[in-house]
Amino acid sequence: MTQRRAILSGSTFEERIGYARAVVHGDEVHVSGTTGFDYTTMTISEDVVEQAEQCLRNIGAALAEAGCTFADVVRVRYLLPDRADFEPCWPVLRRFFGDVRPAATMLVCGLADPRMKIEIEVYARRPAR
């Protein structure tokens, strides 16, 4: 039987809403939509590029706990309330994903908190052991 393991980041949202930052199921790693909050201080920058950087730091921590790196990401979704905010983030996104080239989608939609300018979700496959 495949084991399922939840990875928690310490975000107050996880507790209040009832979800995990990531779920490991066999060799699959599903990382929840992750915003630019610094979960240790529960603060968020007003700058979308800084938020993107923090999203990826948060995702990187979840991937590491799951035994993965960004090189193992096969799918990424970007969610933004304002499509004009996407292009300024491209250099940051390229730094993390440019060599990996995961399948990607960008959606324009509302996010849970008006301070949030970007949310990123990834799916990764753990390397064979």
MARMARMI-155170 format. One record per residue (C-alpha): z, x, y; residue number from 0; residue in three letters. Coordinates in nm, 4 decimals. Example, Ala and Ser with C-alpha at 12.3 -4.5 7.8 and 13.67 -1.06 7.14 Angstrom:
@c3->0.7800, c1->1.2300, c2->-0.4500, nr->0, rest->ALA
@c3->0.7140, c1->1.3670, c2->-0.1060, nr->1, rest->SER
END
This chain:
@c3->0.0000, c1->0.0000, c2->0.0000, nr->0, rest->MET
@c3->-0.0949, c1->0.1307, c2->0.3433, nr->1, rest->THR
@c3->0.2017, c1->0.1942, c2->0.5673, nr->2, rest->GLN
@c3->0.2217, c1->0.0616, c2->0.9209, nr->3, rest->ARG
@c3->0.4215, c1->0.2463, c2->1.1863, nr->4, rest->ARG
@c3->0.4860, c1->0.1451, c2->1.5459, nr->5, rest->ALA
@c3->0.5016, c1->0.4081, c2->1.8207, nr->6, rest->ILE
@c3->0.7071, c1->0.3177, c2->2.1261, nr->7, rest->LEU
@c3->0.6809, c1->0.4933, c2->2.4627, nr->8, rest->SER
@c3->0.9979, c1->0.3632, c2->2.6206, nr->9, rest->GLY
@c3->0.8096, c1->0.1368, c2->2.8611, nr->10, rest->SER
@c3->1.0166, c1->-0.1649, c2->2.9577, nr->11, rest->THR
@c3->0.6997, c1->-0.3727, c2->2.9118, nr->12, rest->PHE
@c3->0.7001, c1->-0.3043, c2->2.5364, nr->13, rest->GLU
@c3->1.0473, c1->-0.4506, c2->2.4977, nr->14, rest->GLU
@c3->1.0001, c1->-0.7441, c2->2.7357, nr->15, rest->ARG
@c3->0.6584, c1->-0.8484, c2->2.6009, nr->16, rest->ILE
@c3->0.7043, c1->-0.7454, c2->2.2372, nr->17, rest->GLY
@c3->0.4395, c1->-0.4861, c2->2.1521, nr->18, rest->TYR
@c3->0.4104, c1->-0.1166, c2->2.0648, nr->19, rest->ALA
@c3->0.2297, c1->0.1543, c2->2.2622, nr->20, rest->ARG
@c3->0.0439, c1->0.2348, c2->1.9413, nr->21, rest->ALA
@c3->0.0269, c1->0.1302, c2->1.5794, nr->22, rest->VAL
@c3->-0.0611, c1->0.3690, c2->1.2986, nr->23, rest->VAL
@c3->-0.2053, c1->0.1955, c2->0.9925, nr->24, rest->HIS
@c3->-0.3280, c1->0.4396, c2->0.7305, nr->25, rest->GLY
@c3->-0.5730, c1->0.6689, c2->0.9077, nr->26, rest->ASP
@c3->-0.6253, c1->0.4226, c2->1.1952, nr->27, rest->GLU
@c3->-0.4463, c1->0.4614, c2->1.5287, nr->28, rest->VAL
@c3->-0.4633, c1->0.1695, c2->1.7700, nr->29, rest->HIS
@c3->-0.3320, c1->0.2527, c2->2.1177, nr->30, rest->VAL
@c3->-0.2515, c1->-0.0502, c2->2.3324, nr->31, rest->SER
@c3->-0.3970, c1->-0.0965, c2->2.6760, nr->32, rest->GLY
@c3->-0.2122, c1->0.1704, c2->2.8740, nr->33, rest->THR
@c3->-0.1673, c1->0.1734, c2->3.2501, nr->34, rest->THR
@c3->-0.0794, c1->0.4449, c2->3.4979, nr->35, rest->GLY
@c3->0.2953, c1->0.3871, c2->3.4955, nr->36, rest->PHE
@c3->0.5145, c1->0.6905, c2->3.4459, nr->37, rest->ASP
@c3->0.7366, c1->0.5357, c2->3.1797, nr->38, rest->TYR
@c3->1.0316, c1->0.7654, c2->3.2477, nr->39, rest->THR
@c3->1.0633, c1->0.6385, c2->3.6053, nr->40, rest->THR
@c3->0.8634, c1->0.3136, c2->3.5742, nr->41, rest->MET
@c3->0.6733, c1->0.4104, c2->3.8898, nr->42, rest->THR
@c3->0.2989, c1->0.3971, c2->3.9504, nr->43, rest->ILE
@c3->0.0759, c1->0.5752, c2->4.2020, nr->44, rest->SER
@c3->-0.1338, c1->0.3754, c2->4.4461, nr->45, rest->GLU
@c3->-0.4318, c1->0.6064, c2->4.3753, nr->46, rest->ASP
@c3->-0.6665, c1->0.4955, c2->4.0937, nr->47, rest->VAL
@c3->-0.7554, c1->0.8526, c2->3.9941, nr->48, rest->VAL
@c3->-0.3869, c1->0.9459, c2->3.9644, nr->49, rest->GLU
@c3->-0.3348, c1->0.6272, c2->3.7629, nr->50, rest->GLN
@c3->-0.6189, c1->0.7276, c2->3.5283, nr->51, rest->ALA
@c3->-0.4585, c1->1.0719, c2->3.4826, nr->52, rest->GLU
@c3->-0.1229, c1->0.9110, c2->3.3994, nr->53, rest->GLN
@c3->-0.2879, c1->0.6600, c2->3.1612, nr->54, rest->CYS
@c3->-0.4358, c1->0.9504, c2->2.9696, nr->55, rest->LEU
@c3->-0.1071, c1->1.1443, c2->2.9657, nr->56, rest->ARG
@c3->0.0606, c1->0.8328, c2->2.8216, nr->57, rest->ASN
@c3->-0.2184, c1->0.7883, c2->2.5654, nr->58, rest->ILE
@c3->-0.2086, c1->1.1584, c2->2.4761, nr->59, rest->GLY
@c3->0.1637, c1->1.1329, c2->2.4004, nr->60, rest->ALA
@c3->0.1051, c1->0.8333, c2->2.1701, nr->61, rest->ALA
@c3->-0.1843, c1->1.0088, c2->1.9957, nr->62, rest->LEU
@c3->0.0263, c1->1.3221, c2->1.9422, nr->63, rest->ALA
@c3->0.3083, c1->1.1179, c2->1.7895, nr->64, rest->GLU
@c3->0.0488, c1->0.9621, c2->1.5569, nr->65, rest->ALA
@c3->-0.0809, c1->1.3052, c2->1.4533, nr->66, rest->GLY
@c3->-0.4020, c1->1.2860, c2->1.6597, nr->67, rest->CYS
@c3->-0.5631, c1->1.4331, c2->1.9675, nr->68, rest->THR
@c3->-0.8281, c1->1.3018, c2->2.2038, nr->69, rest->PHE
@c3->-1.0834, c1->1.4640, c2->1.9693, nr->70, rest->ALA
@c3->-0.9981, c1->1.1909, c2->1.7162, nr->71, rest->ASP
@c3->-1.0765, c1->0.9003, c2->1.9522, nr->72, rest->VAL
@c3->-1.3766, c1->0.6963, c2->1.8370, nr->73, rest->VAL
@c3->-1.3514, c1->0.3999, c2->2.0781, nr->74, rest->ARG
@c3->-1.2269, c1->0.3622, c2->2.4371, nr->75, rest->VAL
@c3->-1.2070, c1->0.0585, c2->2.6643, nr->76, rest->ARG
@c3->-1.1576, c1->0.0800, c2->3.0402, nr->77, rest->TYR
@c3->-1.0238, c1->-0.2263, c2->3.2198, nr->78, rest->LEU
@c3->-1.0339, c1->-0.2386, c2->3.5996, nr->79, rest->LEU
@c3->-0.9841, c1->-0.5184, c2->3.8527, nr->80, rest->PRO
@c3->-1.2272, c1->-0.3508, c2->4.0959, nr->81, rest->ASP
@c3->-1.5537, c1->-0.2042, c2->3.9601, nr->82, rest->ARG
@c3->-1.5730, c1->0.0279, c2->4.2647, nr->83, rest->ALA
@c3->-1.2664, c1->0.2125, c2->4.1312, nr->84, rest->ASP
@c3->-1.4426, c1->0.3177, c2->3.8094, nr->85, rest->PHE
@c3->-1.6764, c1->0.5890, c2->3.9375, nr->86, rest->GLU
@c3->-1.4016, c1->0.7894, c2->4.1151, nr->87, rest->PRO
@c3->-1.2300, c1->0.8156, c2->3.7725, nr->88, rest->CYS
@c3->-1.5355, c1->0.9582, c2->3.5937, nr->89, rest->TRP
@c3->-1.4416, c1->1.3271, c2->3.6359, nr->90, rest->PRO
@c3->-1.0983, c1->1.2623, c2->3.4800, nr->91, rest->VAL
@c3->-1.2474, c1->1.0573, c2->3.1963, nr->92, rest->LEU
@c3->-1.5149, c1->1.3209, c2->3.1336, nr->93, rest->ARG
@c3->-1.2447, c1->1.5908, c2->3.1133, nr->94, rest->ARG
@c3->-1.0732, c1->1.4042, c2->2.8270, nr->95, rest->PHE
@c3->-1.3748, c1->1.2481, c2->2.6537, nr->96, rest->PHE
@c3->-1.6827, c1->1.4503, c2->2.7573, nr->97, rest->GLY
@c3->-1.6918, c1->1.6575, c2->2.4393, nr->98, rest->ASP
@c3->-1.5704, c1->1.3733, c2->2.2155, nr->99, rest->VAL
@c3->-1.8179, c1->1.1060, c2->2.3269, nr->100, rest->ARG
@c3->-1.6391, c1->0.7987, c2->2.1885, nr->101, rest->PRO
@c3->-1.8037, c1->0.4571, c2->2.2030, nr->102, rest->ALA
@c3->-1.6948, c1->0.3105, c2->2.5375, nr->103, rest->ALA
@c3->-1.6818, c1->-0.0161, c2->2.7292, nr->104, rest->THR
@c3->-1.5769, c1->-0.0874, c2->3.0875, nr->105, rest->MET
@c3->-1.4654, c1->-0.4388, c2->3.1760, nr->106, rest->LEU
@c3->-1.3824, c1->-0.5842, c2->3.5164, nr->107, rest->VAL
@c3->-1.0821, c1->-0.8132, c2->3.4818, nr->108, rest->CYS
@c3->-0.7432, c1->-0.8944, c2->3.6262, nr->109, rest->GLY
@c3->-0.4477, c1->-0.6858, c2->3.5101, nr->110, rest->LEU
@c3->-0.0856, c1->-0.7960, c2->3.4621, nr->111, rest->ALA
@c3->0.0501, c1->-0.6366, c2->3.7810, nr->112, rest->ASP
@c3->-0.1388, c1->-0.6061, c2->4.1112, nr->113, rest->PRO
@c3->-0.0323, c1->-0.2394, c2->4.1399, nr->114, rest->ARG
@c3->-0.2325, c1->-0.1582, c2->3.8256, nr->115, rest->MET
@c3->-0.5830, c1->-0.0341, c2->3.9062, nr->116, rest->LYS
@c3->-0.6915, c1->0.0830, c2->3.5595, nr->117, rest->ILE
@c3->-0.5891, c1->0.0216, c2->3.2009, nr->118, rest->GLU
@c3->-0.7218, c1->0.2254, c2->2.9087, nr->119, rest->ILE
@c3->-0.7165, c1->0.1377, c2->2.5393, nr->120, rest->GLU
@c3->-0.8239, c1->0.3702, c2->2.2565, nr->121, rest->VAL
@c3->-0.8823, c1->0.3602, c2->1.8842, nr->122, rest->TYR
@c3->-0.8629, c1->0.6847, c2->1.6864, nr->123, rest->ALA
@c3->-0.8938, c1->0.7982, c2->1.3243, nr->124, rest->ARG
@c3->-0.6353, c1->1.0439, c2->1.1995, nr->125, rest->ARG
@c3->-0.7819, c1->1.3607, c2->1.0516, nr->126, rest->PRO
@c3->-0.7734, c1->1.3991, c2->0.6727, nr->127, rest->ALA
@c3->-0.4668, c1->1.5861, c2->0.5559, nr->128, rest->ARG
END
